[in-house]
Amino acid sequence: MLNRQKEVDILLKLMHAALHQDDSRTIEWADGCDPVQLVRLVLRQNLVSMLYPVIEQQQGMPWETIRAQLKPSYQQEAYRGLVQEHEMQQLLEEMEQDGIDCLPMKGWVLREMYPDPLMRSMSDLDILIRAFDSEKLNGWMQKHGYQLDEVEENFHDSYKKPPYLYVELHRTLIDERNLSPAETSWLREKAEHFWDEDARVDGKEHVYQLSDELFLIHQVSHFYKHFTNAGVGIRPLADIFLFLREKGETLDRQYIDAQLHVLHLKEFAGKMEGFANAFFEEQGPIDQQAELVLGYLTHSSIHGSRMTQDSLRMMDSDRKSYLYNSLVNTFRHCFLPLGVMARDYPVLKKHAWLLPAYWVYRGFRILFLERDKIRKVAQAQAKSNFDELQAIFDAAGIR
């Protein structure tokens, strides 16, 4: 990943121009840069809304080709953004009127940091609610035209209103399944104050907001979750850059560092802030660690990839040896937990005692009918991937 693709160079220049509102800046086309690959990169990273206005100002044949290919996606994303904007405002207003405590999260807040809110595309709308309101809100959301799409126990309920509207109602700020006991204790302590009177949005009785410090901590935590689970794109770095540009001077850094230390995220947060400045502010040469992380963030899509997820499973066992992690990961692939197996074999939901038999059945199918899965797992578990991921994690401050 150290030999940076020329398309990534162009991407960084486009992002810099967009974030600094330098739409008229001329982006020199690099020899050897493939317009088709650049279009794919922009789409994979879900940056069309952010970058198209800059691309629209560029002159010359490669840019004309890129504009033609991205324009339909840009128009669709712009329309989606307008629909989401109207719907979210309406939901929050009606929650206020109906006395439902709610706290908008993530992209809905971050979009205000962008020069134009529509630059920050969102796949879904995230709202924190009181856990005991979850069941009541099921009926409330259905009355507002939404269908229940997915339930993640003790975390969030997902609702959809096709074609563009997806809402996640979170019962907790961070999924506790991924936390240590100390981290869970930290989260529950903070959660006691999410609904304090001084956390209300000005002029509202039931719409709340996180402090800037807690918002940044959650932002880093969410970034880390995706970074270490299935991979993630470069946009979270842009989010951090813009948030710190607007709020940095008023943040209580000592408090933030103390909380990040409890969550074991202090070094990761510091590294990401440094990389964000290197990519979007300084625009100078970047060091080897930054190159490693940049390659990782631009290698797959904004939501990562299945291949990256399979490779990252090799990093789960306390960063032990390749052989140890390979054996553990192979065991996990062979003997998936009941909850995962039940998604493919619903009979297990009522007859969990059949799990060993379905392990054998699944193994038989893979061995004789789906051998391509074995090849993909072996590729994901290659030692070269393991060594590269270790170097990337070290560069990102993940110990």
C-alpha positions in Angstrom: 0.0 0.0 0.0 3.0 2.3 0.2 3.0 2.9 -3.6 0.0 5.3 -3.5 -2.3 5.1 -6.5 -2.5 8.3 -8.6 -6.2 8.2 -8.2 -5.8 8.5 -4.5 -3.6 11.6 -5.0 -6.3 13.2 -7.1 -9.0 12.2 -4.5 -7.0 14.0 -1.7 -6.7 17.1 -3.8 -10.4 17.1 -4.6 -11.3 16.6 -0.9 -9.0 19.4 0.2 -10.6 21.8 -2.4 -14.1 20.8 -1.2 -13.4 21.1 2.5 -11.8 24.5 2.1 -14.5 25.6 -0.4 -11.8 26.2 -3.1 -14.2 25.2 -5.9 -12.3 27.2 -8.5 -9.0 25.5 -7.7 -7.5 23.7 -10.7 -6.6 20.1 -10.1 -3.9 19.0 -12.4 -4.5 15.7 -14.1 -1.7 13.2 -13.3 -0.2 11.1 -16.1 -1.3 7.5 -15.7 -4.3 8.3 -13.7 -7.3 6.3 -14.9 -10.6 8.2 -15.0 -12.6 5.0 -14.7 -10.7 4.0 -11.5 -11.1 7.5 -10.1 -14.9 7.4 -10.6 -15.0 4.0 -8.9 -13.0 5.3 -6.0 -15.3 8.3 -5.5 -18.3 6.1 -5.6 -16.9 3.4 -3.3 -16.0 6.1 -0.8 -19.4 7.7 -1.1 -17.9 11.1 -1.7 -20.0 12.1 -4.8 -21.9 14.8 -2.9 -18.7 16.3 -1.5 -16.6 16.2 -4.6 -18.9 16.7 -7.6 -19.1 20.6 -7.2 -15.2 20.7 -7.4 -15.1 18.3 -10.3 -17.7 20.4 -12.1 -15.3 23.3 -12.2 -12.4 21.4 -13.8 -11.6 21.7 -17.5 -10.4 19.2 -20.0 -11.3 15.8 -21.4 -10.7 13.5 -18.4 -12.8 15.7 -16.2 -15.6 15.8 -18.8 -15.7 12.0 -18.8 -15.7 11.9 -15.0 -18.5 14.5 -14.8 -20.7 12.6 -17.2 -20.3 9.4 -15.2 -20.8 11.0 -11.8 -23.7 13.4 -12.6 -26.5 10.8 -12.3 -25.2 9.7 -8.9 -24.7 13.3 -7.7 -28.3 14.2 -8.7 -29.6 11.1 -6.9 -27.5 11.9 -3.7 -28.7 15.5 -3.8 -32.3 14.4 -3.9 -31.7 11.8 -1.2 -30.1 14.5 1.0 -33.1 16.9 0.6 -35.5 14.1 1.4 -33.5 13.1 4.5 -33.3 16.8 5.6 -37.0 17.3 5.4 -37.8 13.9 7.0 -35.4 14.3 9.9 -36.7 17.8 10.8 -40.2 16.5 10.7 -39.4 13.5 12.9 -37.7 15.6 15.5 -40.5 18.1 15.5 -43.1 15.5 16.0 -41.1 13.7 18.7 -40.9 17.1 20.5 -44.7 17.6 20.2 -45.4 14.0 21.3 -43.1 14.2 24.3 -40.6 11.7 23.1 -37.0 12.3 24.3 -34.6 12.1 21.5 -31.0 12.9 20.7 -29.8 13.2 17.0 -26.4 11.6 16.4 -23.6 11.2 14.0 -24.0 12.4 10.4 -27.0 14.6 11.2 -24.9 16.7 13.5 -21.7 16.4 11.5 -23.4 17.7 8.3 -23.6 21.2 9.9 -19.8 21.3 10.0 -19.5 21.0 6.2 -19.6 24.1 4.0 -22.9 22.8 2.6 -24.8 20.2 4.7 -25.7 18.3 1.6 -22.0 17.6 1.0 -22.1 15.1 3.9 -24.2 12.2 2.6 -25.8 9.8 5.0 -26.9 6.2 4.5 -29.2 6.4 7.5 -30.5 8.8 10.2 -29.4 8.0 13.8 -31.4 9.0 16.9 -30.7 8.0 20.5 -33.9 7.4 22.5 -34.6 6.2 26.0 -34.4 2.4 26.1 -37.8 2.1 27.7 -39.4 4.0 24.7 -38.2 1.4 22.2 -41.4 -0.7 22.1 -43.6 2.3 22.1 -41.8 3.8 19.2 -42.3 0.7 17.1 -46.0 1.7 16.7 -45.1 5.4 16.5 -42.7 4.8 13.6 -45.3 2.6 11.8 -47.8 5.4 12.0 -45.2 7.6 10.3 -45.0 5.3 7.4 -41.9 3.2 8.5 -41.5 -0.5 8.5 -39.4 -2.3 11.1 -36.4 -3.6 9.2 -34.0 -5.1 11.9 -33.7 -5.4 15.6 -30.3 -5.6 17.3 -30.9 -6.5 20.9 -29.9 -3.9 23.4 -28.5 -1.6 20.7 -30.9 -0.3 18.1 -34.0 -0.8 15.9 -33.8 -0.1 12.2 -36.7 1.3 10.3 -37.1 1.9 6.6 -39.3 4.0 4.3 -38.2 3.2 0.7 -36.6 4.3 -1.4 -34.3 6.6 0.6 -35.2 6.7 4.3 -33.6 4.5 6.9 -33.7 5.4 10.6 -31.9 3.8 13.4 -33.3 4.3 16.9 -30.5 3.6 19.3 -31.1 2.5 22.8 -27.5 3.1 23.8 -24.8 5.3 22.4 -22.2 2.5 21.8 -22.9 -1.2 21.3 -22.0 -2.7 24.7 -21.3 -6.1 23.1 -17.9 -4.7 21.9 -16.9 -3.2 25.2 -14.9 -4.4 28.2 -16.5 -4.2 31.6 -14.6 -1.0 32.4 -15.8 0.6 29.1 -19.4 -0.6 29.8 -19.2 1.0 33.2 -17.9 4.3 31.6 -20.8 4.3 29.1 -23.5 3.7 31.7 -22.1 6.4 33.9 -22.2 8.9 31.0 -25.6 7.7 29.9 -27.1 8.8 33.2 -26.6 12.4 32.1 -27.7 12.3 28.5 -31.2 13.4 29.5 -30.2 16.1 32.0 -32.0 19.4 31.5 -28.8 21.2 30.5 -28.4 18.8 27.6 -31.5 20.0 25.9 -31.3 21.9 22.6 -32.2 25.5 23.2 -35.9 26.1 23.0 -36.8 22.4 23.1 -38.2 20.2 25.9 -37.5 16.8 24.4 -34.7 17.2 21.9 -31.2 16.7 23.4 -27.6 17.0 22.3 -24.2 15.6 23.4 -21.6 18.0 24.7 -18.9 18.7 22.1 -16.5 16.6 24.1 -18.7 13.5 24.3 -19.7 13.9 20.6 -16.0 13.8 19.6 -15.4 10.8 21.9 -18.3 8.9 20.3 -17.1 9.9 16.8 -13.7 8.4 17.5 -15.2 5.3 19.1 -17.5 4.8 16.1 -14.6 5.3 13.7 -12.5 2.8 15.6 -15.3 0.2 15.6 -15.4 0.2 11.8 -11.7 0.5 11.4 -11.2 -2.7 13.3 -14.3 -4.6 12.1 -14.6 -4.6 8.3 -12.6 -1.6 7.3 -13.8 1.9 6.6 -13.4 4.8 4.1 -11.6 8.1 4.4 -14.7 10.2 5.1 -14.5 9.8 8.9 -11.2 11.6 8.8 -12.9 14.5 7.0 -15.5 14.5 9.7 -12.9 14.8 12.4 -11.0 17.5 10.5 -14.1 19.7 10.2 -15.3 19.1 13.7 -12.0 20.1 15.2 -11.7 23.0 12.8 -15.0 24.4 14.2 -14.9 23.2 17.8 -11.2 22.6 18.5 -10.4 25.9 20.4 -13.3 25.5 22.9 -12.9 21.8 23.6 -11.8 20.6 27.1 -8.8 18.5 25.8 -7.8 17.3 29.3 -11.2 15.9 29.8 -11.3 14.3 26.4 -7.9 12.7 26.9 -8.9 11.2 30.2 -12.1 9.7 28.8 -10.3 8.3 25.7 -7.7 6.8 28.1 -10.5 4.8 29.8 -11.7 3.6 26.4 -8.2 2.7 25.3 -8.6 5.1 22.3 -6.3 8.0 23.2 -3.4 7.0 20.9 -5.8 6.1 18.0 -7.6 9.4 18.4 -4.3 11.3 18.3 -3.1 9.5 15.3 -6.3 10.1 13.4 -6.2 13.8 14.2 -2.7 14.0 12.9 -3.6 12.1 9.7 -6.6 14.3 9.1 -4.5 17.5 9.3 -1.8 15.9 7.1 -4.3 15.0 4.4 -6.7 18.0 4.4 -4.7 20.9 5.8 -1.0 20.6 5.2 -1.1 19.0 1.8 2.6 18.2 2.0 4.6 15.0 2.0 3.2 12.4 4.4 5.2 9.8 6.3 5.1 6.0 6.1 2.6 5.6 8.8 0.2 8.0 7.2 0.7 6.2 3.8 -0.2 2.9 5.4 -3.4 4.2 6.9 -4.3 6.1 3.8 -3.9 2.9 1.7 -6.1 1.0 4.2 -8.9 3.7 4.2 -9.0 4.0 0.4 -8.6 0.3 -0.4 -12.3 -0.7 0.0 -15.6 1.1 0.4 -16.9 3.5 3.0 -18.4 0.5 4.8 -15.3 -1.7 4.3 -15.5 -5.1 2.7 -16.1 -8.8 3.5 -12.5 -9.6 2.5 -11.2 -7.0 4.9 -13.5 -8.3 7.7 -12.2 -11.8 7.2 -8.7 -10.6 7.3 -9.3 -8.5 10.4 -10.6 -11.5 12.3 -7.0 -12.6 12.3 -6.3 -9.6 14.6 -8.9 -10.5 17.3 -6.8 -12.7 19.6 -4.8 -10.1 21.5 -2.4 -9.6 18.6 -0.7 -12.9 19.1 1.3 -14.9 16.6 0.1 -15.6 13.0 -0.1 -19.3 13.7 -2.2 -18.9 16.8 -4.6 -16.4 15.2 -4.9 -18.5 12.1 -5.9 -21.6 14.1 -8.4 -19.5 16.2 -9.9 -17.9 13.1 -10.2 -21.3 11.3 -12.0 -22.7 14.3 -14.4 -19.7 14.3 -15.2 -20.2 10.7 -16.0 -23.9 11.2 -18.1 -23.4 14.3 -20.1 -20.3 14.0 -22.2 -19.3 17.0 -25.9 -20.1 17.2 -27.0 -16.5 16.5 -25.1 -16.4 13.2 -26.0 -20.0 12.1 -29.7 -19.3 12.8 -29.7 -16.5 10.1 -29.0 -19.2 7.5 -30.8 -22.0 9.1 -34.0 -20.6 10.8 -34.9 -24.0 12.3 -32.2 -23.4 14.9 -34.2 -20.6 16.4 -36.6 -23.2 17.8 -34.3 -26.2 18.0 -30.9 -25.0 19.2 -29.9 -28.5 20.1 -29.5 -29.3 16.4 -26.5 -26.8 16.1 -23.8 -29.5 16.0 -25.6 -31.3 13.2 -25.9 -28.1 11.2 -22.2 -27.4 11.7 -21.5 -30.7 10.0 -24.0 -30.0 7.3 -22.5 -26.5 6.6 -19.0 -28.0 6.5 -20.1 -30.6 4.0 -21.7 -28.0 1.7 -18.6 -25.8 1.8 -16.2 -28.7 1.2 -18.1 -30.2 -1.7 -20.4 -27.5 -3.1 -18.9 -24.1 -2.2 -15.2 -24.6 -2.4 -14.7 -21.0 -3.5 -15.4 -20.0 0.2 -12.4 -22.0 1.3 -10.2 -20.2 -1.2 -11.5 -16.8 -0.1 -10.9 -17.6 3.6 -7.4 -18.9 2.9 -6.7 -15.7 0.9 -8.0 -13.5 3.7 -5.9 -15.5 6.3 -2.6 -15.2 4.2 0.4 -14.3 6.4 1.1 -11.3 4.1 -2.3 -9.9 5.0 -1.7 -10.5 8.7 1.7 -8.8 8.6 0.3 -5.8 6.7 -2.6 -5.4 9.0 -0.3 -5.5 12.0 1.8 -2.7 10.5 -1.4 -0.7 9.7 -2.7 -1.2 13.3 0.6 -0.1 14.7 0.6 3.0 12.5 -3.0 3.8 13.6 -2.1 3.6 17.3 -4.0 0.3 17.9 -2.1 -1.8 20.4 
